[in-house]
Amino acid sequence: MRFVTCAYVGVAAALAAASPAQAACEYGRVAELPVTMRGLRPTIVTKINGQDAVFIVDTGAFFSMISEDAAKTFGMKPSMGPAGLRIRGIGGSEAAAQVARAQEFVFAGRPYKSVEFLVGGRLGDNGTVGLLGQNILGAMDVEYDLANGYLRFFQAKGCDKANLAYWSAGKAVSRLPLKGGEGPVLTKVTTPAKIDGRQINVHWDSGASLSVLSRPAAARAGITANSDSVVAGGISYGIFGRGLETSLAPFGTFEIGDETITNTRLRVADIELQGGDMLLGADFFLSHRILVSRSQNKIYFTYNGGPVFRLDREARQVQAAVAPEESGSLKDPGPKTAGEFSLRGSASLARRDIAAAIADFSKAIALEPGEPRFYKERAMARLATGQPLPAMSDLAEVLKRKPGDVDALIARGALHLSVKEDAKARADFDAARRQAPNDHQIVLRIAGVYSAHDAFEPALQEYDRWLAARPNDPEVAGVLNERCWLRARLGKQLEAALADCDLALKRGGKNSAFMDSRGLVLLRLGRFGEAIRQYDAAIKAQPKHAWSLYGRGLAKLRAGDKAGGDADIAAALAIDRGVADEARRMGLTTDDPRVNAG
């Protein structure tokens, strides 16, 4: 804990010292930082050693972290952390801590010298360099107003009994005690809640894109992976460790504070949480305005409206049982500047309120028509609603003002691919690569675009390029699996595909996605008995996965087990009717004896 405390003194204490002296209970705002939602990641811009550094705001991280690539870029040399300090992932994996020191870290506009960060893990995605954790967030009162695009720091004096949710006039406000709030810094934000009437503890984790319930907690509520209405949720990854099997499950009620969310769906995973049963993720943060009060050891929150969990098929009414109180003199005037409209628009886009996002981005453009970022944001919103021509027009405006914008080049390349303009797409992707030749994520993004448009050969070339350059990257197992799956889809290089899948399983663990890919390779190779056994293992891990059931059904049919094959195929179609069409496009049908088609 001494390590955490030292970092707090270096940054958060300096913020607190900047607050003016107060009398009675006047809630002093120390700093206000704009938060941009990158998908479901709340991000802020800082500086490390004079260069911009975009961090994910992560209330679930006990200490701030940075990726190995970013540490190298910023000239920060990693070294071993304090003796005995280990980092534990949500899947139970552990790693010895490495530490790197920034000579200068600019946070909230103020420079701080010799600030330490943990190093490593799966970090650096989507233009971010790491996580901003509780060693900075946990020392003061912090408001998470993600729906409006702001993170605010406060210092309280003489406010032990006051309602600190200053914005809550006319709203129902919930208050909950924080669990385990001893010490100078919160290391995690934990409160009680209930799922289908059963008591659980939730960790408030803005770094988790979606809220996740642990499988043991779901089982206590009577939900297992084999329960009715549960569907496969795929594989999720934490910062460390192997992939986690997830399911999407229905629940009657989720209760927290004075709110009750009814008839919702939650992601359930094999997560291990010390002292907790659930991660309350960015989806919940976006649907609420939240104040974590270190001074009172409480959390305040009000409901913003709309769906609480993004997996809901429609918005559910949140029932608030307590009337709001009058409080506070600080008012929320709403957006006025182009930047403020942009921040709110990015939050609306993350919440899938696309119309509101486009309206805000359009207002930002009207106020500052020369800023390329606003056109790019509107283009992404338009793409989310299937408006390719207006999106292409916006991307043209971006690239006219900023020809080297990587996101715009990749997005325009994807649009070119969608209309079979392969040469134009390739030119855009090559231009994106030239802008950041050392950014390995660009290669994976381009590979993903090719794969999504069924351009499997160029996708394979991108994966080849990435694997040759980064053989020891934490993402190697997942990329090997992607290459295995694409080769299996094409029905080519099947022995190489099998080697990819075998190595993925060795490096990344026996998760259902890797086993499903390997089952398809074995099916293509005509090794039906082995394919059946591999699919058995995949289905044991993920019982409701349509592809694994369909693949096992085909393998059983080829092996002469018509009853078993028909049963598996019927079960797959009951989950996803489209799986048969997808298999047919790959040359795999129930009435065609050929397996290695193509």
For each residue, the residues with C-beta under 8 A, 3 or more apart:
1: 4 5 183
2: 5 6 82
3: 6 7 63 81 82 85 116
4: 1 7 8 62 63 134 135 185 187
5: 1 2 8 9 183 184 185
6: 2 3 9 10 116
7: 3 4 10 11 63 64 115 116 135 136
8: 4 5 11 12 13 135 136 138 139 184 185
9: 5 6 12 13
10: 6 7 13 14 112 113 114 115
11: 7 8 14 15 105 107 112 115 135 136
12: 8 9 15 16 135 136 137 138 139 140 185
13: 8 9 10 16 17 139
14: 10 11 17 18 110 112
15: 11 12 18 19 30 31 107 108 110 140 153
16: 12 13 19 30 139 140 155
17: 13 14
18: 14 15 30 31 110
19: 15 16 22 28 30 155
20: 28
21:
22: 19 26 28 155 157 158
23: 26 157 158
24: 158
25: 156 157 158 159 162
26: 22 23 157
27: 141 154 156 159 162 164 166 328 330
28: 19 20 22 154 155 156 157
29: 32 152 153 154 330
30: 15 16 18 19 140 153 154 155
31: 15 18 108 109 152 153
32: 29 150 151 152 153
33: 44 108 150 151 152 153
34: 44 45 149 150 151 339 343
35: 42 43 44 57 145 146 149 150 151 343
36: 42 43 44 45 149 342 343 346
37: 40 41 42 43 146 149 282 286 346 347 349 350
38: 41 43 126 127 128 346
39: 126 209 350
40: 37 209 210 281 282 283 286 310 350
41: 37 38 56 126 128 207 209 282
42: 35 36 37 56 57 144 146 151 206 282 285
43: 35 36 37 38 54 55 56 57 128
44: 33 34 35 36 54 55 57 132 151
45: 34 36 52 53 54
46: 52 53 54 55 105 106 107 132
47: 50 51 52 53 104 105 106
48: 51 53 66 70 74 76 102 104 105 106 129
49: 74 75 76 102 103 104
50: 47 104
51: 47 48 73 74
52: 45 46 47
53: 45 46 47 48 66 70 74 129 130
54: 43 44 45 46 127 128 129
55: 43 44 46 64 128 129 130 131 132
56: 41 42 43 128 130 131 132 207
57: 35 42 43 44 132 137 144 151 206 207
58: 61 131 132 133 205 206 207
59: 134 137 144 188 189 204 205 206 207 292
60: 188 189 203 204 205 206 207 208 279
61: 58 64 65 131 132 133 134 207
62: 4 133 134 135 187 188
63: 3 4 7 117 118 133 134 135
64: 7 55 61 117 118 130 131 132 133 135 136
65: 61 117 118 119 120 121 123 130 131 133 239
66: 48 53 70 71 74 76 100 117 118 119 123 129 130
67: 70 71 119 120 121 123 124 129 130
68: 71 72 78 119 120
69: 72 73 124 438 440
70: 48 53 66 67 73 74 123 124 129 130
71: 66 67 68 74 76 77 78 100 117 119
72: 68 69 75 76
73: 51 69 70 129
74: 48 49 51 53 66 70 71 102 129
75: 49 72 103
76: 48 49 66 71 72 100 101 102 117 119
77: 71 100
78: 68 71 98 99 100 119 120
79: 98 99 100
80: 96 97 98 99
81: 3 85 96 97 98 99 118
82: 2 3 85 97 99
83:
84:
85: 3 81 82 96 97
86: 94 95 96 97
87: 94 95 96 97 118 120 121 239 240
88: 92 93 94 240 274
89: 92 93 94 95 121 238 239 240 241
90: 238 241 244 271 272 273 279
91: 238 240 241 242 243 244 270 271 272
92: 88 89 241 272
93: 88 89 238 240 241 242
94: 86 87 88 89 240
95: 86 87 89 120 121 240
96: 80 81 85 86 87
97: 80 81 82 85 86 87 118
98: 78 79 80 81 118 119 120
99: 78 79 80 81 82 116 117 118 119
100: 66 71 76 77 78 79 116 117 119
101: 76 114 115 116 117
102: 48 49 74 76 105 114 115 116 117
103: 49 75 113 114
104: 47 48 49 50 111 112 113 115
105: 11 46 47 48 102 111 112 113 115
106: 46 47 48 109 110 111 112
107: 11 15 46 110 112 136
108: 15 31 33 153
109: 31 106
110: 14 15 18 106 107
111: 104 105 106
112: 10 11 14 104 105 106 107 115
113: 10 103 104 105
114: 10 101 102 103
115: 7 10 11 101 102 104 105 112
116: 3 6 7 99 100 101 102
117: 63 64 65 66 71 76 99 100 101 102 130
118: 63 64 65 66 81 87 97 98 99
119: 65 66 67 68 71 76 78 98 99 100
120: 65 67 68 78 87 95 98 123 240
121: 65 67 87 89 95 239 240 474
122: 125 237 238 239 240 474 475
123: 65 66 67 70 120 128 129 130 131 239
124: 67 69 70 128 129 130 441
125: 122 128 441
126: 38 39 41 441
127: 38 54
128: 38 41 43 54 55 56 123 124 125
129: 48 53 54 55 66 67 70 73 74 123 124
130: 53 55 56 64 65 66 67 70 117 123 124
131: 55 56 58 61 64 65 123 207 239
132: 44 46 55 56 57 58 61 64 136 137
133: 58 61 62 63 64 65 136 137 138
134: 4 59 61 62 63 137 138 185 186 187 188 189
135: 4 7 8 11 12 62 63 64 138 139 185
136: 7 8 11 12 64 107 132 133 139
137: 12 57 59 132 133 134 140 142 186 292
138: 8 12 133 134 135 185 186 187 189 294
139: 8 12 13 16 135 136 184 185 186 294
140: 12 15 16 30 137 153 154 155 294
141: 27 153 154 155 156 164 291 292 293 294 295
142: 137 151 152 153 154 291 292 294
143: 150 151 152 153 154 289 290 291 292
144: 42 57 59 151 206 285 289 290 291 292
145: 35 148 149 150 151 152 289 290
146: 35 37 42 149 150 206 282 285 286 347
147: 286 287 289 304 344 347 348 351
148: 145 289 332 335 340 343 344 347
149: 34 35 36 37 145 146 340 342 343 344 346 347
150: 32 33 34 35 143 145 146 343
151: 32 33 34 35 42 44 57 142 143 144 145
152: 29 31 32 33 142 143 145
153: 15 29 30 31 32 33 108 140 141 142 143
154: 27 28 29 30 140 141 142 143 164 291
155: 16 19 22 28 30 140 141 295
156: 25 27 28 141 159 162 164 293 295 296
157: 22 23 25 26 28
158: 22 23 24 25
159: 25 27 156 162 164 295 296
160: 295 296
161:
162: 25 27 156 159 327
163: 168 173 175 300 325 327 328
164: 27 141 154 156 159 291 293 295 296 298 300 327 328
165: 168 173 289 291 300 301 302 327 328
166: 27 327 328 329 330
167: 171 289 302 328 330 331 332
168: 163 165 171 173 300 302 324 325 327 328
169: 324 325 326 327 328
170: 324
171: 167 168 302 303 324
172: 258 302 303 320 321 322 323 324
173: 163 165 168 300 301 302 322 324 325
174: 256 257 258 259 300 301 302 320 322
175: 163 257 298 299 300
176: 191 192 256 257 298 299
177: 191 297 298
178: 181 186 189 190 191 292 297 298 299
179: 190 191 192 201 275
180: 187 188 190 275
181: 178 186 294 297
182:
183: 1 5 186 187
184: 5 8 139
185: 4 5 8 12 134 135 138 139
186: 134 137 138 139 178 181 183 189 292 294
187: 4 62 134 138 180 183
188: 59 60 62 134 180 203 275 276
189: 59 60 134 138 178 186 203 204 205 292 299
190: 178 179 180 201 202 203 204 275 276
191: 176 177 178 179 201 202 204 256 299
192: 176 179 199 200 201 202 256
193: 199 200 201 202 254 255 256 278 280
194: 197 198 199 200 253 254 255 256
195: 198 200 213 217 218 221 251 253 254 255 266 277 278
196: 221 222 251 252 253
197: 194 253
198: 194 195 217 220 221
199: 192 193 194
200: 192 193 194 195 213 217 276 277 278
201: 179 190 191 192 193 275 276 277 278
202: 190 191 192 193 256 276 277 278 279 280
203: 60 188 189 190 273 276 278 279 280
204: 59 60 189 190 191 280 284 285 290 292 299
205: 58 59 60 189 208 279 280 281
206: 42 57 58 59 60 144 146 281 282 285
207: 41 56 57 58 59 60 61 131 281 282
208: 60 205 211 212 279 280 281 282
209: 39 40 41 281 282 283
210: 40 267 281 282 283 309 310 311
211: 208 266 267 278 279 280 281 283 284 309
212: 208 236 246 266 267 268 269 271 278 279 281
213: 195 200 217 218 249 266 267 268 269 277 278
214: 217 218 268 269 270 271 272 273 276 277 278
215: 218 219 224 225 268 269 270 271
216: 219 220 277
217: 195 198 200 213 214 220 221 277 278
218: 195 213 214 215 221 223 224 249 266 268
219: 215 216 222 223 224
220: 198 216 217
221: 195 196 198 217 218 251
222: 196 219 227
223: 218 219 227 230 249 250 251 268
224: 215 218 219 227 230
225: 215 230 245 247 268 542 543 544
226: 230 543 544
227: 222 223 224 230 249
228:
229: 249 250
230: 223 224 225 226 227 247 248 249 250 268 544
231: 247 248 544 575
232: 246 247 248 512 542 543 544 545 546 575
233: 236 245 246 247 248 267 268 269
234: 246 513
235: 243 244 245 246 511 512 513
236: 212 233 243 244 246 267 269
237: 122 241 243 244 478
238: 89 90 91 93 122 241 244 271
239: 65 87 89 121 122 123 131
240: 87 88 89 91 93 94 95 120 121 122 474
241: 89 90 91 92 93 237 238
242: 91 93 477 508 509 511
243: 91 235 236 237 478 508 509 511 513
244: 90 91 235 236 237 238 269 270 271 511
245: 225 233 235 269 270 511 512 541 542
246: 212 232 233 234 235 236 267 268 269
247: 225 230 231 232 233 267 268 269 542 544
248: 230 231 232 233 265 266 267 268 311
249: 213 218 223 227 229 230 265 266 268
250: 223 229 230 263 264 265
251: 195 196 221 223 254 264 265 266
252: 196 262 263
253: 194 195 196 197 260 261 262
254: 193 194 195 251 260 261 264 266 308 309
255: 193 194 195 259 260 261
256: 174 176 191 192 193 194 202 259 280
257: 174 175 176 301
258: 172 174 320 321 322
259: 174 255 256 303 318 319 320
260: 253 254 255 318 319
261: 253 254 255 264 308 309 316 318
262: 252 253 316 317 319
263: 250 252 316
264: 250 251 254 261 308 309 311 312 316
265: 248 249 250 251 309 311 312 313
266: 195 211 212 213 218 248 249 251 254 309 311
267: 210 211 212 213 233 236 246 247 248 311
268: 212 213 214 215 218 223 225 230 233 246 247 248 249
269: 212 213 214 215 233 236 244 245 246 247
270: 91 214 215 244 245
271: 90 91 212 214 215 238 244 279
272: 90 91 92 214
273: 90 203 214 276 277 278 279
274: 88
275: 179 180 188 190 201
276: 188 190 200 201 202 203 214 273 279
277: 195 200 201 202 213 214 216 217 273
278: 193 195 200 201 202 203 211 212 213 214 217 273
279: 60 90 202 203 205 208 211 212 271 273 276
280: 193 202 203 204 205 208 211 256 284 285
281: 40 205 206 207 208 209 210 211 212 284 285
282: 37 40 41 42 146 206 207 208 209 210 285 286 350
283: 40 209 210 211 286 287 308 309 310 311
284: 204 211 280 281 287 288 308 309
285: 42 144 146 204 206 280 281 282 288 290
286: 37 40 146 147 282 283 304 347 350 351
287: 147 283 284 303 304 305 306 307 308 351
288: 284 285 301 302 303 304 308
289: 143 144 145 147 148 165 167 301 302 304
290: 143 144 145 204 285 299 300 301
291: 141 142 143 144 154 164 165 299 300 301
292: 59 137 141 142 143 144 178 186 189 204 299
293: 141 156 164 296 297 298 299 300
294: 138 139 140 141 142 181 186 297
295: 141 155 156 159 160 164
296: 156 159 160 164 293
297: 177 178 181 293 294
298: 164 175 176 177 178 293
299: 175 176 178 189 191 204 290 291 292 293
300: 163 164 165 168 173 174 175 290 291 293
301: 165 173 174 257 288 289 290 291
302: 165 167 168 171 172 173 174 288 289 324
303: 171 172 259 287 288 308 318 320
304: 147 286 287 288 289
305: 287 315
306: 287 315 351 353
307: 287 310 312 314 315 316 351 352
308: 254 261 264 283 284 287 288 303 312 316 318
309: 210 211 254 261 264 265 266 283 284 312
310: 40 210 283 307 351 352
311: 210 248 264 265 266 267 283
312: 264 265 307 308 309 315 316
313: 265
314: 307
315: 305 306 307 312
316: 261 262 263 264 307 308 312
317: 262
318: 259 260 261 303 308
319: 259 260 262
320: 172 174 258 259 303
321: 172 258
322: 172 173 174 258
323: 172
324: 168 169 170 171 172 173 302
325: 163 168 169 173
326: 169
327: 162 163 164 165 166 168 169
328: 27 163 164 165 166 167 168 169
329: 166
330: 27 29 166 167
331: 167
332: 148 167
333: 336
334:
335: 148 340 341 343 344 360 363
336: 333 340
337: 340 341 367
338: 341 342 363 364 365 367 368 371 374
339: 34 342 343 364
340: 148 149 335 336 337 343 344
341: 335 337 338 344 345 360 361 363 364 367
342: 36 149 338 339 345 346 360 361 364 373 374 377
343: 34 35 36 148 149 150 335 339 340 346 347
344: 147 148 149 335 340 341 347 348 360
345: 341 342 348 349 356 357 358 359 360 361 364 377 378 381
346: 36 37 38 149 342 343 349 350 357 377
347: 37 146 147 148 149 286 343 344 350 351
348: 147 344 345 351 353 354 356 357 360
349: 37 345 346 352 353 354 357 377 380 381 384
350: 37 39 40 282 286 346 347
351: 147 286 287 306 307 310 347 348
352: 307 310 349 384
353: 306 348 349 356 357
354: 348 349 357 358 381 384 385
355: 358 359
356: 345 348 353 359 360
357: 345 346 348 349 353 354 360 361 377 381
358: 345 354 355 361 362 378 381 382 385
359: 345 355 356 362 363
360: 335 341 342 344 345 348 356 357 363 364
361: 341 342 345 357 358 364 365 374 377 378 381
362: 358 359 365 366 378
363: 335 338 341 359 360 366 367
364: 338 339 341 342 345 360 361 367 368 371 374 377
365: 338 361 362 368 369 371 374 375 378
366: 362 363 369
367: 337 338 341 363 364
368: 338 364 365 371 374
369: 365 366
370: 401
371: 338 364 365 368 374 375 401
372: 375 376 397 398 399 401 402 405 408
373: 342 376 377 398
374: 338 342 361 364 365 368 371 377 378
375: 365 371 372 378 379 394 395 397 398 401
376: 372 373 379 380 394 395 398 405 407 408 411
377: 342 345 346 349 357 361 364 373 374 380 381
378: 345 358 361 362 365 374 375 381 382 394
379: 375 376 382 383 390 391 392 394 395 398 408 411
380: 349 376 377 383 384 391 407 411
381: 345 349 354 357 358 361 377 378 384 385
382: 358 378 379 385 387 388 390 391 394
383: 379 380 386 387 388 391 411 415
384: 349 352 354 380 381
385: 354 358 381 382
386: 383
387: 382 383 390 391
388: 382 383 391 392 415 418
389: 392 393
390: 379 382 387 393 394
391: 379 380 382 383 387 388 394 395 411 415
392: 379 388 389 395 396 412 415
393: 389 390 396 397
394: 375 376 378 379 382 390 391 397 398
395: 375 376 379 391 392 398 399 408 411 412 415
396: 392 393 399 400 412
397: 372 375 393 394 400 401
398: 372 373 375 376 379 394 395 401 402 405 408
399: 372 395 396 402 403 405 408 409 412
400: 396 397 403
401: 370 371 372 375 397 398
402: 372 398 399 405 408
403: 399 400
404: 409 431 435
405: 372 376 398 399 402 408 409
406: 409 410 432 435 436 439 442
407: 376 380 410 411
408: 372 376 379 395 398 399 402 405 411 412
409: 399 404 405 406 412 413 428 429 431 432 435
410: 406 407 413 414 428 429 432 442 445 446 449
411: 376 379 380 383 391 395 407 408 414 415
412: 392 395 396 399 408 409 415 416 428
413: 409 410 416 417 424 425 426 427 428 429 432 446 449
414: 410 411 417 418 425 449 452 453
415: 383 388 391 392 395 411 412 418 419
416: 412 413 419 421 422 424 425 428
417: 413 414 420 421 422 425 449 450 453 455
418: 388 414 415 453
419: 415 416
420: 417
421: 416 417 424 425
422: 416 417 425 426 455
423: 426 427
424: 413 416 421 427 428
425: 413 414 416 417 421 422 428 429
426: 413 422 423 429 430 458
427: 413 423 424 430 431
428: 409 410 412 413 416 424 425 431 432
429: 409 410 413 425 426 432 433 446 449
430: 426 427 433 434
431: 404 409 427 428 434 435
432: 406 409 410 413 428 429 435 436 442 446
433: 429 430 436 437 442 443 446
434: 430 431 437
435: 404 406 409 431 432
436: 406 432 433 439 442
437: 433 434
438: 69
439: 406 436 442
440: 69 443 444 466 469 470 473
441: 124 125 126 444 445
442: 406 410 432 433 436 439 445 446
443: 433 440 446 447 462 465 466 469
444: 440 441 447 448 462 466 475 479
445: 410 441 442 448 449
446: 410 413 429 432 433 442 443 449 450 462
447: 443 444 450 451 459 462 463 466 482
448: 444 445 451 452 459
449: 410 413 414 417 429 445 446 452 453
450: 417 446 447 453 455 456 458 459 462
451: 447 448 454 455 456 459 482 486
452: 414 448 449
453: 414 417 418 449 450
454: 451
455: 417 422 450 451 458 459
456: 450 451 459 460 486 489 490
457: 460 461 490
458: 426 450 455 461 462
459: 447 448 450 451 455 456 462 463 486
460: 456 457 463 464 483 486 487
461: 457 458 464 465
462: 443 444 446 447 450 458 459 465 466
463: 447 459 460 466 467 479 482 483 486
464: 460 461 467 468 483
465: 443 461 462 468 469
466: 440 443 444 447 462 463 469 470 479
467: 463 464 470 471 476 479 480 483
468: 464 465 471
469: 440 443 465 466
470: 440 466 467 473 475 476
471: 467 468 476
472: 476
473: 440 470 476 479
474: 121 122 240
475: 122 444 470 478 479
476: 467 470 471 472 473 479 480 507 508
477: 242 480 481 503 504 505 507 508 509 514
478: 237 243 475 481 482 504 508
479: 444 463 466 467 473 475 476 482 483
480: 467 476 477 483 484 500 501 503 504 507 508
481: 477 478 484 485 500 501 504 508 513 514 517
482: 447 451 463 478 479 485 486
483: 460 463 464 467 479 480 486 487 497 500
484: 480 481 487 488 497 498 500 501 504 514 517 518 521
485: 481 482 488 489 517 520
486: 451 456 459 460 463 482 483 489 490
487: 460 483 484 490 492 493 494 496 497 500 521
488: 484 485 491 494 497 517 520 521 524
489: 456 485 486 520 586
490: 456 457 486 487 493 598
491: 488 494 524 586 587 596 597 598
492: 487 598
493: 487 490 496 497
494: 487 488 491 497 498 521 524 525 596
495: 498 499
496: 487 493 499 500
497: 483 484 487 488 493 494 500 501 521
498: 484 494 495 501 502 518 521 522 525
499: 495 496 502 503
500: 480 481 483 484 487 496 497 503 504
501: 480 481 484 497 498 504 505 514 517 518 521
502: 498 499 505 506 518
503: 477 480 499 500 506 507
504: 477 478 480 481 484 500 501 507 508 514 517
505: 477 501 502 508 509 510 514 515 518
506: 502 503
507: 476 477 480 503 504
508: 242 243 476 477 478 480 481 504 505 511 514
509: 242 243 477 505 514
510: 505 514 515 537 541
511: 235 242 243 244 245 508 514 515 541
512: 232 235 245 515 516 538 539 541 542 545 548
513: 234 235 243 481 516 517
514: 477 481 484 501 504 505 508 509 510 511 517 518
515: 505 510 511 512 518 519 534 535 537 538 541 548
516: 512 513 519 520 535 538 545 547 548 551
517: 481 484 485 488 501 504 513 514 520 521
518: 484 498 501 502 505 514 515 521 522 534
519: 515 516 522 523 531 534 535 538 548 551 552 555
520: 485 488 489 516 517 523 524 531 551
521: 484 487 488 494 497 498 501 517 518 524 525
522: 498 518 519 525 527 528 530 531 534 555
523: 519 520 526 527 528 531 551 554 555 558 588 595
524: 488 491 494 520 521 595 596
525: 494 498 521 522 595 596
526: 523 558 595 596
527: 522 523 530 531
528: 522 523 531 532 555 556 558 559
529: 532 533 559
530: 522 527 533 534
531: 519 520 522 523 527 528 534 535 551 552 555
532: 528 529 535 536 552 555 556 559
533: 529 530 536 537
534: 515 518 519 522 530 531 537 538
535: 515 516 519 531 532 538 539 548 549 551 552 555
536: 532 533 539 540 552
537: 510 515 533 534 540 541
538: 512 515 516 519 534 535 541 542 545 548
539: 512 535 536 542 543 545 548 549 552
540: 536 537 543
541: 245 510 511 512 515 537 538
542: 225 232 245 247 512 538 539 545 548
543: 225 226 232 539 540
544: 225 226 230 231 232 247 575
545: 232 512 516 538 539 542 548 549 575
546: 232 549 550 572 573 575 576 579
547: 516 550 551 572 579
548: 512 515 516 519 535 538 539 542 545 551 552
549: 535 539 545 546 552 553 568 569 571 572 575
550: 546 547 553 554 568 569 572 573 579 580 583
551: 516 519 520 523 531 535 547 548 554 555
552: 519 531 532 535 536 539 548 549 555 556 565 568
553: 549 550 556 557 564 565 566 567 568 569 571 572 590
554: 523 550 551 557 558 565 569 583 588 590 595
555: 519 522 523 528 531 532 535 551 552 558 559 565
556: 528 532 552 553 559 561 562 564 565 568
557: 553 554 560 561 562 565 566 569 590
558: 523 526 528 554 555 593 595
559: 528 529 532 555 556
560: 557
561: 556 557 564 565
562: 556 557 565 566
563: 566 567
564: 553 556 561 567 568
565: 552 553 554 555 556 557 561 562 568 569 590
566: 553 557 562 563 569 570
567: 553 563 564 570 571
568: 549 550 552 553 556 564 565 571 572
569: 549 550 553 554 557 565 566 572 573 580 590
570: 566 567 573 574
571: 549 553 567 568 574 575
572: 546 547 549 550 553 568 569 575 576 579 580
573: 546 550 569 570 576 577 579 580
574: 570 571
575: 231 232 544 545 546 549 571 572 579
576: 546 572 573 579
577: 573 580
578: 581 582
579: 546 547 550 572 573 575 576 582 583
580: 550 569 572 573 577 583 584 590
581: 578 584 585
582: 578 579 585 586
583: 550 554 579 580 586 588 589
584: 580 581 587 588 589
585: 581 582
586: 489 491 582 583 597 598
587: 491 584 592 594 597 598
588: 523 554 583 584 592 595 597
589: 583 584 592
590: 553 554 557 565 569 580
591:
592: 587 588 589 597
593: 558
594: 587 597
595: 523 524 525 526 554 558 588
596: 491 494 524 525 526
597: 491 586 587 588 592 594
598: 490 491 492 586 587
